[in-house]
Amino acid sequence: MSTPTPLLRLSDIVLRHSDKTLFAGVTLSLFARDRICLVGRNGTGKSTLLRILGGEVDFDSGERFQQPGTRVGILPQEPNLSRFDDVLAYAASDGAQPHRARMFIESLGLSAKQATAGLSGGEQRRAALAKALAEEPDVLLLDEPTNHLDIDTIEWLEGEIARYEGAVLTISHDRRFLETVTDQVAWLDRGRVAHLAKNYRHFDTWSDKLLEDEAREQAKLDKLIVEETQWSREGISARRTRNMGRMRRLESLRQERRSMVARPGQVQLDSASSGTSGKRVIEAEGIAKTYEGRQIIAPFSTRILRGDRVGIIGPNGAGKSTLIKMLLGSVDSDQGSVSRGTNLEPLVLDQMRTSLRPGTTVWDYLADVGGDQIMVRGHPRHVVSYMRDFLFSERVVRAPVDSLSGGERNRLTLAKGLANPSNLLVLDEPTNDLDLETLDLLQEVIADYEGTVLLVSHDRDFIDRLVTSTILLDGKGGVFEYPGGYTDARQQHQTRLKDQTPDARPKARKESERKKASAKSKLTYAEQIRLDKLPAEMEALEADIAKGESLLTDPELYSRDPDKFNRITTKLGELRDRLDAAEMEWLELEEKAEG
C-alpha cells in the first residue's frame, strides 16, 4: 500500500533571528482532512512557523513542499484590508465566491458593505476569517481564530470546521476549541516539533512524560536549558497537581451556590447568609437598562457574597460590560437598586495591557518605587521571586521590556496589575491574546485570590475551571443566573427554554414547510442556509443514534468486548448532545423566522 503524499510538508527547517535560533530542524506534514493544533510557549515562533507553512516567510535552510494544485488559505494575526473599500470586496478577493463571502461575513456579525476604513482590530480579524473560510482552500491555517469572537460564534466556527473538507492547522489559546476541532497536536518546543496523534486533552500528560523521559535520558543537558525549560515545565506540572485540589474545592463551592439559586434570574435570600459585616459584596434588586429604546438588560436580581467567583457570559453586544458597570456603580440602572458592601477595594483589569515604556527594564517596571521589593496585595515580595511566579527567569530581570515577546509582555502587565491590593477582582475578557501557559498561571492566581471575582470571558474552559456561578445574558435582554460554570449554565438554560416550549419542536417539525416562506424575510442569508440544512443533519444524527442503540441490545457485547461497549456508549452520549444542540438551534431559527 502506497504512502499518501502530504498536501504540505516542512523538512528540517532552520531559521535564525540575530543570534537566536528559532527553528533548529522543524519537520511537519499536513495531509488531507488533518486537524492539527500547533502549541508551544509564547515566543517560540508558532505564528512564524504557520506563515512558513503558508509560503509567506523565508527560512535559512530545509525544504518546504506543497503538492501541485494545493490551495492554501491563511488567517493572519494582523490582516491588511487597506486595498479594499468594503468588507465584501476584501472577503471575496483571491477567488472566493461572493455569496460564500457574504454568508460568512453575516455569520461573523459584520456587514458586507461596511467600509474597511475605521474597522476595529477585532472586526478586521473577523473579516479575515470570513475571507479564509470563503476561499475554500485545501489547507486552512488559522492563527488565533477565536480572538474577538463570542461563545456563540466560536461554537458556530467549530461547526464550520467540522464540515470543512480540507486540512486545518490552528494556533489557539482556547482549550475547549482545540479539544473540539483538532485530533492531533504539534508541539513546538526549543526549535523542534514533537507530534501527538491524539486530541489536545491528552497533551498535558504526554508532554510531561516526554520531559521526564528527557531528563532521565539526557543527564548532561545544558545548564541554561535546564534552568529555562525544565524548571518552567516542572512548575507547570506542580500547578496541575495543585489544581486538582482546587477543582474539588470549586465543586464544593458550587454546591453551596446551588442551595442559594432558587430559579433562573433570581437568588434566594437565605437569612443565614447575612453573616458578619462585609459578607455581602454586591446586592442588586430588579436592575435594568435600556439604550435607544432597546432593552439591554431586563430586570435582574443577584446577591454576590465574599469569596464568590461569578462568570458573566453572552454574545457580543449583549450588555456584559454594562452589567459589570451597573454592579460596580459606574453606570446607573434605569430602575431597581444596587447596594455594595463596606470597605470594597475593586481592581478592574479590562485589557491586561498597559503601556510599557521602551528602555524600561523588567525590574524597574515592577519595582517602580526603587529597591528590590514589590508590594503584592499588601505584602512585600522580592522582585525576582515574584517574577518567577509569572514564569520569568533571572535572565530577563535587567532586560528592557521592549525586548520581550508579546506573551512575556502580557505576563508582565498581568503581574503588575495583580500586585495591587484589592478584595474585588473584576476581569473583562482577560484571556484575549494570552498563551496557554499564561492562562494556566492566571487560573492559579484567580483560584488563590482571597477576595471576590467577577469574570467576563468567552473562554468556556476557563469559566468552567474557575467560577461558582454563571450569569448568562441571552442577547435579547434576558439575564439569568445559574450555579456552576459555562457548561452547567448552558445545559440549565437549554432545559429552561425547553420547559417553556414543551411542544414546540414536534409541532414545529410538522409545520416546517409553511415556515420556510416566512423565514426568508426574517432570517439572514447564513441563517436561512443553516435552517435548510438542519433537518437533514438531525435525521442523520437520529439514524446514527438508532444504530448505536441497536448495537447495545446485544446482551453479550460487554462481556465479549468491553472496550467496544464503552466506545459505543461514549459515542452515543456525544451524538445525543449534538442532536440536542441541533434541535435547539433549529427551534431558535424557526422561532426567529416566525418573529
N, C-alpha and C positions, 0 to 999 in steps of 0.2 A: 504493500500500500504506500503510495507516494505521500511525502510530507507536504502539507499545504504551504503555499507561498504567502508570506505576510503582506499586508497592504502597505505597511510602513515598518522599517527596521533601522535602528541605530546600532552600529557595531563599533565598540572600543572608542567612543567619542571622548576626546580630551579637549578641555577648554581652560585657559588660564586668564585671570584678570590681574594685571600688575604682577605682584609676586605671589598671588594666591591661586592655587589650582582648584577650580570649581568642579570640574569633572575629570576623573582620573581613569577613564576607561569604562564609560557607561554603555551598556548593551540593553536594548529594549525593543520588543516587537509588538505590533498590533495586527491581529487577524480579524477577519470578518466576524461581526457580532460580538467582539470582545467588549467587556465592560470593566475597565480598569480605573482604579483611583491611584493617583500619584501623591504620595505623602512624604513628609520629611520636615525637619526643623526649619523654621523661618530663616532665610538667608542661605539655604543650601543650594538654591538655584532651580527650584521647581518651575517657576514661570519661564526661565531661560530655556530649560530643557523642553518645555512644551512648545516654545517658539522654534527651537531647533527641529522638533518633530514636524512642525508646520512649514519648515523651509524658510523661516524669516530671519534666522540668526546663523552666522557662520561659526565654525569651530576650528580648532588648531589641527587636529588630526582625527582619523577614524573615518567612518563611512555612513552616509545616510542613503537608504534605498527606499524608493517609492514605486510601487507596482505601476506599470504604464496604464494610463487611463483612470487611475485613482484620483478622486476629487477630495481635497482636504479643506474642512472648514474650521475656523478658529474663533473662539471668543476671547479677546484680549482683555487685560485689566483696564487699559486706557484706550478705548476706541477713538478713532478720529472721524468725526462726521462733518468736518468743515467744508468739504467739497459739495455737500448736498443741501438743497434748500429745505426739504422737509423729511420727516421720518420715513415715509413710504419710499421716497426716492433712494434713500440710503439702504433700507432693508431689502429693496427689490433689485439692488445693483449686483453685478458679478453673476448674472444668470439666474438669480432667484425669481420664482414666479410671483407676479404681483398679488394674485389672490391669496397665495400662501403667506406672503409677507404681511398682507393686511390682516389675515386671521391671527397670526402670532402677535402682531402689534396690538390688536384689541385685547387678546388674552393676557397680555402683559401690562394692561392698564394705560396704554398710550393712544394717541390719536394719529391716524395716518397722515393727516395734513399739518400736524404740529411742526412748527419751524425748528430746525436743528439749533439755530442760534438761541442761546438762553436756556438750553436744556441743562438740568442739574446732572451731576455725576452719575447718580443712580438712574436717571432717565436715559442717559447716553448708554449705560451698560445694558439696560433693558432693550433698547433699540438694537444694540449689537447682538444680543441674544436672539431677538426676533429674526435678524438677518441670518445668523448662523443656522438656525432651525429651518428657515425658509429655503436656504440653498440646497437642502437635502444631500449633503456630501456623503461620500463613502466612509470618511473618518471625521469625527467631530471631536475637537479638542476644546475643552471648557475650563477656563481659569476663573475659579470662584463664581460659578453661575448663580448661586443663591443670594449673593450680596444684594441688598436693597430690595429683596422680594419678601412679601408677607407669606404667612404659613400656607394660605390657600393657593397662592401662586406657586410656591415651592412644590406643593403636592400635585398641582397641575403639571409642572415641569417633570416631576417623577413619572407621571403617566405618559407624557410625550416621549421621554427617553425609553420607557418600557416598550412603546410601539415603534420606536425608531429602528430601521433595518440595518443601519451601518454600525461601525465600531465607535466606541466612545472612550475617551480618556479624560478624566476630570480631576481638577485640584479643588478641594473644598475643605472648609473648617467645620462643616455641618455633618456631624457623625450620623444622624438619622438619615440624611440624604445619601451619604456614602453607603450605608448599610442597605438602603433601598435600591439604589440604581447600579451598584457595582458588584462583581463577583470575583474580582482579582485585585491584589494590592501590589503596587510597585513602590518600594521603599528606597528613597534617595537618601543615602547616609554616607558621609565622608567621601563624596565624589563617585560613588558607585551605586548601582541599583540592585537590590535583592527582590526576588519575586515570590509572592504567596498566592497560590491558586485556590484561595478561599475568600469568603466575604470579609469585609473590613472588621466585623465584630470579633474576628479571631486575631486581629493584628497585634493587640497588646501582649497577649500570651506568647504569640510566635516571636515577636521582636525581642521580648525579654529573654526568651530561651536562646535566641541567636547570640545575644550579648553575653549571656552566661557561658555559653559554649566557647565563644571567642576569648573570654577572659581566662578560661581554663587552658585552652589550647595555645594561646599566644601570651605566655607569661612575660615576654620581653617587649611588650607593646611600648611604644614611645611614651615617655612620661607625660608629655603635653597632651597626647590623645587620651590617656587615662584620666587626666585632670579635667579636660574639656568635654569629653564624651561619656566615658564610663560613669563619672561622678554624677553627671546630669541624668543619665538613664537610671542609675540606681535610685536617685532621688525621686524620679517619676514612679518607679516600681514601689517604693515605700509609700508614696502618696496613694497609689491604687489600693494598697493593703489597708491604709487608714480609712480610705473612702468607703470600704465595705462596712466598717463600723458606723460611719456617718449615715450610710443609706439605711441601716437598721434603725438608727435614731430618728431619721427623717420619717420613716414609716410610722413610728410611734407618735410623732407629732401630727402626722396626717390623720391618725385615728382620733386624736383629740379634736381636730377640726371637724371631722365627720359628725361628732357629737354636738357640734355647735351649729352647723349649717342645716337649717330646717327645710328649706326649699329653695329652688333656683332664684337668685337675686335677693334673698332675704337671709339674715343671720339671726338665729335665736338668741335672745338676750337672757342668758342664764344669770340668775342673781349671784351665784357663787363665783362668777367670772370677774366681778367688780374688783376683788382682790385689794391689794395695797395701792397706795398712791403711785401713779405713774405706770400702772399696768396697762391702762388703755392708752394706746398711742394715737389712733385716729378713729373717730366715730362719725359716720355720715348717715343722715336720715333723709331719704327722699330727694337727693340732689339730682339735678337735671340741667341740660344745656342745649340751647338752640342757636344755630347760626344761620342768618339769612333765610329764615322760615323753615329750615331743615333741622329736625331734632337729631342732634348728635348723640346725646345721652338721655335715655328715658329715666324716670325716677328710679333711683338706686340707693340701697342702704347697705352698709357694711360696718363691721367693727374689727379693727386691726389691733391686736394686743402685742405687748412687748415680746420679742422673740419670734414673731410670725415671719414667714417668708412667703410673700404673696406675688404670684406671677400675673402679668396682665398681657393678654393675647387678643388678636383680632386683625382684620385686614388693614392694609394701609388706608389712612383717612378715616378710620372708624372712630377715632377720638381717644386713643390710648394716652397720648401725651396730655391732652386736655383733661382727662380724668385725673392723671397724676397731679397736674397743677391745681385742680379743684381740691383734691385731698390735702395738698400742701398749703393752700390758701393764696397762691399767686394768681389764680383766676377765680372770679366769683361765680357761684352757682346761681342759676335763674330762680331756683326755688329750693326748699329744704334747708338743711343746716349741716355744718361740719364743725366738730369740736376736736381740738388736738390736746394731747397730754402736756403736762408741765415739763420744763427742762429739756425739751427736744433740741437736739443738735443735728439737723439733717445735713447729709453730704450728698449732693446731686452730681453724678458723673454721667453726662449725657452722651458725650462722644469719646471720652477717654483719650482725647488728642489735645495736647497743649502745645503752644509754640515753643520749640526748642531752639534757643539762640545759638547759631553756628559758632563754634570755637569754645563753647562752654563744655567743661569736662563732665563726665557722669558723676564724679564725686561732688563737684561744685553745684551741680543741678539738684542733687538730693540734699546735701548739707549746705543749704543756701544761706545759713547764718554763720558759716565758718565752723572750724573744728572738725572732729571726726565722728560726730554723733548726729543722728536724725531722730526727732521725736515721732514715734509711731503710735498714734492714738493715745498720746499722753505718757508714753514710756520711752526712755532713751534707748536707742539701738546703735551699735557701731555701723557705719556706712557699709563696710564690706560684708558684715553679717547679714544686713538687710538685703543687700544686692543678691546674695546667694539664694535668699528666699525666692527671688524672682528670676532664677536660672542664669544669673550673671557670674562670671568668674573674675578673679582678681586681675586677670589680664586686661580687662577693659575699664578698670576703675579710673584710670587717668586718661582714657581715650576721649576725644571730642565727640559730642553727641551726634554730630553730622557724619561721623564715620560708621555709625551703627546701621544695621539693616532695618528695614521697615518694621519687622516683627520685634526687633530689640527696642526700637523707639516706642512701639506700642507698650511693651512691658515696662519701660522706664517711666512713661507718663502714668501708667496704671499704678506703679509703685509709689510715685509722688502723691497721686490723688488719695490713695487708700491710707497713706500715713496720717492724714488729717483726722483729728478727733471727731467722733460722731456717735450717735446712738440710733440714727435712722438713715440707712443707706438706700439711695434711690438710683437705680441704674436704668437708663433709657437706651436700649439697643447696645449693650456693652460688648457683644460678641462680633460686631461687624469688623471684618478685616483682621481678626486675631487668629494666629495659628493655633493648631490643636494643642500644643504644649502649654501655651499661654491660657487657653480655655481651661485646661486641667488645673492650672495654677489659680485662675480666677475662681473656679468652682471651690477649690480648697479654702481660699480666703473667705468667700461668702459663707461656706459651711461653718467656719470657725468664728465668724463675726458674732459678737455678743449682743448686738442690738437687733433692730427690726429691718427687714429688707423688702423693698418694692422693686420688682424686676419686670421691665418691659422687654420682650425679646421674641424673635421669630425662630429661635433655635429650640426645636422641640425636645431634643435630648437634654439640653442644658436646663430647661424648665423642669423636665421630669426628674432630674437628679437633685434639684435644689428646693423646690417650693413646697409649702404645706397646703396652700390653696391657690386656686386659679380664678381670676376674674376674666370672663370671656365677653368681648364686645362683638356683636354679630354683624356690624356694619349697617344695621338698619335702626340703630338707636337702642336696641336691647342690650342690657348689661346683666350678666348672671355670674354668680359666684358658686364654685364647686370645690369640694375638698379634693386634695391630690394635685398631681401635675397636669401637663398638657394632655397626655393620653387619657387620664381619668376624666378630665373636663370634657374632652371631645366625645367620649363614649356617653357620659351623662347627658350632654347637650343633645346628642342624636336621639337618645331614649326619650328625652323631653319632647322633641319635635314629633317623634312617632306617637307618643301618648296623646299629643294634641290633635293629631290627624290619624286616628286608628284605622280608618277605612280608605284613606286617601289613595294608597298605592294600588290596590286591586281595582278600585273604581277608575283611577286614572289610566290604568292599562287598557281597560275596556273602551275608554274614550280617546285613545291616543291619536287616531286619525283625525278626529274632529278638532283636536287642539293644535295640530301641526299648522293649520292655516293661521290661527291666532298667533302662534309662536313667531311666525315670520316677521310680524310687525313689532314684537316686543322683545325679542332676543337679539343679541349682537350676532354678527356673521359667524364668529367662532362658536358661540353658544348653540346656534341652530345646528351647525355641523355636529357638535358633540351630542346634542339631543337626538339627532337622527341615528347616531351610531350606538347609543347606549342600549336600546332594546336587544340588538344582536349580541352585544357584549354580555348582557345579563343572561340571555338564553344559553350562551356558550359556558358561562360560569355555572349555571344550574345543571347543565349536562355533565360538566366535569365533577360537580359535587355528587350527582347521582351515580356516576361511575365509581367514585371513591367509596361511597356508602355501600355500593353493591359488593365491592371487594371485601369490605369489612364484615359482610354477612357470613363469610367463611368461618365456622367456629374453630377451625384448627389453625387458622393463619398465625395467631400469636405464638402458639407453641412451636409451629413449624419454622416461622421466620419472624422473630420479634422485631428485628431491625426494619423489615418491610412494613410491619404493622405500625411502628412508630412513625415511619416516613409518611405513610398514608394519612395517619391521624393528624400529624403536623400540617400536611398539605391541605387537608380538609379545613382545618381552622383558618388557614390563610385564604382559601377560596371563599369561605363564608364571610370573612371580614371584607374581602374585595367585593362580594356581591352586596353586602350591606351598604358599603360606601357607594357603589354604583347606583343602587336603588335610591339612596338618599340624594345623590347628585341629580338623578333623573327626576325625582319628585320635585326638587327645588327649581329645576329648569321648567318643569311643567307648570308649577305654581307661578313662576315669573311670567311665563307665556300667557297665563290667564289674567295677569295683572292683579 
